């Protein structure tokens, strides 16, 4: 009896732990925030807001249309100096093409579609595309 109960409990625990994690707005927001904040150290911006406009979910994949508001604490030239980037550097060119030559205190709202895929029990960002140019919100005296 004890042995049968122990086997049942172990089987139940294994079944619960192997359940696939559903694709939710929580997954989208946290994966995006972690991905964006991990782009550079020290960070070149803070993620102020993630607004999910639309989500679609298939069994093993999903996509989300998202607005992401970024706040740049330093201007582009200061960030380039902090990260020791030169104009010929690929990362320099990537920052410039993705964010432009931003000002300190500037905010940008990026409109994009992100693709996600589940591998095992974890979700990953596997692609993205801009839907339109970002909205630029200039720095204000109170934002600095």
C-alpha positions as a Markdown table, in Angstrom:
| # | Residue | x | y | z |
|---|---|---|---|---|
| 1 | Unk | 0.0 | 0.0 | 0.0 |
| 2 | Unk | 2.7 | 2.4 | 1.0 |
| 3 | Unk | 4.7 | 1.6 | -2.1 |
| 4 | Unk | 1.7 | 2.1 | -4.4 |
| 5 | Unk | 1.0 | 5.5 | -2.8 |
| 6 | Unk | 4.7 | 6.5 | -3.2 |
| 7 | Unk | 4.6 | 5.6 | -6.9 |
| 8 | Unk | 1.4 | 7.5 | -7.4 |
| 9 | Unk | 2.8 | 10.7 | -5.7 |
| 10 | Unk | 6.1 | 10.5 | -7.7 |
| 11 | Unk | 4.1 | 10.0 | -11.0 |
| 12 | Unk | 1.8 | 12.9 | -10.2 |
| 13 | Unk | 4.8 | 15.2 | -9.4 |
| 14 | Unk | 6.5 | 14.3 | -12.7 |
| 15 | Unk | 3.4 | 14.8 | -14.7 |
| 16 | Unk | 2.9 | 18.3 | -13.1 |
| 17 | Unk | 6.5 | 19.3 | -13.7 |
| 18 | Unk | 6.6 | 18.3 | -17.3 |
| 19 | Unk | 3.5 | 20.3 | -18.3 |
| 20 | Unk | 4.2 | 22.8 | -21.0 |
| 21 | Unk | 4.2 | 26.4 | -20.0 |
| 22 | Unk | 1.4 | 28.3 | -21.8 |
| 23 | Unk | 2.2 | 31.4 | -23.9 |
| 24 | Unk | 1.0 | 34.3 | -21.9 |
| 25 | Unk | 1.4 | 38.1 | -21.7 |
| 26 | Unk | 3.6 | 37.5 | -18.7 |
| 27 | Unk | 5.9 | 35.4 | -20.8 |
| 28 | Unk | 6.1 | 38.0 | -23.5 |
| 29 | Unk | 6.7 | 40.9 | -21.2 |
| 30 | Unk | 9.4 | 39.2 | -19.1 |
| 31 | Unk | 11.3 | 37.7 | -22.0 |
| 32 | Unk | 11.3 | 41.1 | -23.8 |
| 33 | Unk | 12.4 | 42.9 | -20.7 |
| 34 | Unk | 15.1 | 40.4 | -19.9 |
| 35 | Unk | 16.3 | 40.4 | -23.5 |
| 36 | Unk | 16.4 | 44.2 | -23.8 |
| 37 | Unk | 18.0 | 44.8 | -20.5 |
| 38 | Unk | 20.7 | 42.2 | -21.3 |
| 39 | Unk | 21.8 | 44.0 | -24.5 |
| 40 | Unk | 24.6 | 45.9 | -22.8 |
| 41 | Unk | 26.3 | 46.4 | -19.5 |
| 42 | Unk | 26.0 | 49.1 | -18.3 |
| 43 | Unk | 22.5 | 49.4 | -19.8 |
| 44 | Unk | 22.0 | 52.0 | -22.6 |
| 45 | Unk | 18.4 | 52.5 | -21.6 |
| 46 | Unk | 15.7 | 51.4 | -19.2 |
| 47 | Unk | 12.5 | 49.7 | -20.3 |
| 48 | Unk | 9.8 | 51.9 | -19.1 |
| 49 | Unk | 6.7 | 50.1 | -20.4 |
| 50 | Unk | 5.8 | 47.1 | -22.5 |
| 51 | Unk | 2.3 | 47.2 | -24.0 |
| 52 | Unk | 1.0 | 44.1 | -25.7 |
| 53 | Unk | -1.3 | 45.0 | -28.6 |
| 54 | Unk | -2.1 | 41.6 | -29.9 |
| 55 | Unk | -1.0 | 38.0 | -29.3 |
| 56 | Unk | -1.4 | 34.7 | -31.2 |
| 57 | Unk | -0.6 | 31.3 | -29.8 |
| 58 | Unk | 0.1 | 28.0 | -31.5 |
| 59 | Unk | 1.1 | 24.9 | -29.6 |
| 60 | Unk | 4.9 | 25.4 | -29.9 |
| 61 | Unk | 5.1 | 29.0 | -31.1 |
| 62 | Unk | 3.5 | 32.4 | -30.8 |
| 63 | Unk | 3.8 | 36.0 | -31.8 |
| 64 | Unk | 3.0 | 39.3 | -30.3 |
| 65 | Unk | 2.6 | 42.8 | -31.5 |
| 66 | Unk | 4.2 | 45.0 | -28.9 |
| 67 | Unk | 4.9 | 48.7 | -28.1 |
| 68 | Unk | 8.1 | 49.0 | -26.0 |
| 69 | Unk | 8.9 | 52.4 | -24.4 |
| 70 | Unk | 12.6 | 52.9 | -23.7 |
| 71 | Unk | 14.2 | 55.7 | -21.7 |
| 72 | Unk | 17.7 | 56.8 | -22.5 |
| 73 | Unk | 19.6 | 58.1 | -19.5 |
| 74 | Unk | 22.6 | 59.3 | -21.5 |
| 75 | Unk | 23.0 | 60.6 | -25.0 |
| 76 | Unk | 24.4 | 58.5 | -27.9 |
| 77 | Unk | 27.9 | 59.9 | -27.8 |
| 78 | Unk | 28.2 | 59.2 | -24.0 |
| 79 | Unk | 27.0 | 55.7 | -24.5 |
| 80 | Unk | 29.5 | 55.1 | -27.3 |
| 81 | Unk | 32.3 | 56.4 | -25.0 |
| 82 | Unk | 31.1 | 54.3 | -22.0 |
| 83 | Unk | 31.1 | 51.1 | -24.2 |
| 84 | Unk | 34.3 | 52.1 | -26.0 |
| 85 | Unk | 32.6 | 52.0 | -29.4 |
| 86 | Unk | 34.1 | 53.5 | -32.5 |
| 87 | Unk | 32.1 | 54.5 | -35.6 |
| 88 | Unk | 33.5 | 51.5 | -37.6 |
| 89 | Unk | 32.4 | 49.1 | -34.8 |
| 90 | Unk | 29.5 | 46.8 | -35.6 |
| 91 | Unk | 27.8 | 47.4 | -32.2 |
| 92 | Unk | 28.1 | 51.1 | -32.7 |
| 93 | Unk | 26.4 | 50.8 | -36.1 |
| 94 | Unk | 23.7 | 48.5 | -34.6 |
| 95 | Unk | 22.9 | 51.0 | -31.8 |
| 96 | Unk | 22.8 | 53.8 | -34.3 |
| 97 | Unk | 20.5 | 52.0 | -36.8 |
| 98 | Unk | 18.2 | 50.7 | -34.0 |
| 99 | Unk | 17.9 | 53.8 | -31.8 |
| 100 | Unk | 19.3 | 56.7 | -33.8 |
| 101 | Unk | 21.5 | 59.3 | -32.2 |
| 102 | Unk | 19.3 | 59.7 | -29.0 |
| 103 | Unk | 19.6 | 62.5 | -26.5 |
| 104 | Unk | 19.9 | 62.1 | -22.7 |
| 105 | Unk | 16.4 | 61.8 | -21.2 |
| 106 | Unk | 14.8 | 60.9 | -24.6 |
| 107 | Unk | 12.1 | 58.3 | -24.7 |
| 108 | Unk | 11.3 | 56.1 | -27.7 |
| 109 | Unk | 8.3 | 53.9 | -28.3 |
| 110 | Unk | 9.2 | 51.0 | -30.6 |
| 111 | Unk | 6.4 | 49.2 | -32.5 |
| 112 | Unk | 7.4 | 45.6 | -33.3 |
| 113 | Unk | 6.2 | 42.1 | -33.9 |
| 114 | Unk | 8.1 | 39.4 | -32.0 |
| 115 | Unk | 8.2 | 35.7 | -32.7 |
| 116 | Unk | 8.5 | 33.1 | -29.9 |
| 117 | Unk | 9.1 | 29.4 | -29.9 |
| 118 | Unk | 8.9 | 26.8 | -27.1 |
| 119 | Unk | 11.8 | 24.5 | -26.8 |
| 120 | Unk | 11.1 | 21.9 | -24.2 |
| 121 | Unk | 9.4 | 23.7 | -21.4 |
| 122 | Unk | 10.9 | 27.1 | -22.0 |
| 123 | Unk | 9.9 | 30.0 | -24.4 |
| 124 | Unk | 12.5 | 31.9 | -26.4 |
| 125 | Unk | 12.4 | 35.0 | -28.7 |
| 126 | Unk | 13.4 | 33.7 | -32.1 |
| 127 | Unk | 12.7 | 36.8 | -34.3 |
| 128 | Unk | 11.4 | 40.3 | -34.5 |
| 129 | Unk | 10.6 | 43.0 | -37.1 |
| 130 | Unk | 9.8 | 46.6 | -36.7 |
| 131 | Unk | 6.3 | 47.6 | -37.8 |
| 132 | Unk | 7.0 | 51.3 | -38.1 |
| 133 | Unk | 9.6 | 53.8 | -37.1 |
| 134 | Unk | 9.7 | 54.5 | -33.3 |
| 135 | Unk | 7.9 | 57.5 | -31.8 |
| 136 | Unk | 10.5 | 59.9 | -30.4 |
| 137 | Unk | 9.6 | 61.7 | -27.2 |
| 138 | Unk | 12.2 | 64.4 | -26.6 |
| 139 | Unk | 13.7 | 64.9 | -23.2 |
| 140 | Unk | 12.0 | 67.3 | -20.9 |
| 141 | Unk | 13.5 | 69.2 | -18.0 |
| 142 | Unk | 11.4 | 67.2 | -15.5 |
| 143 | Unk | 12.5 | 63.9 | -17.2 |
| 144 | Unk | 16.2 | 64.5 | -16.6 |
